[in-house]
């Protein structure tokens, strides 16, 4: 069963260039989070700088 995508997604007329940019940004975010985790292994996602 295929669920409908929310309005504003590719099947609703979003330009293909914008869809590709979203995918690229998601990939860049994933890589940045991975690199950050390597440099700061003691920190968890969502943890503020002042708390440990």
Residue pairs with C-beta under 8 A, 6 or more apart in sequence:
5 11
5 12
8 14
9 19
10 16
10 19
33 45
42 52
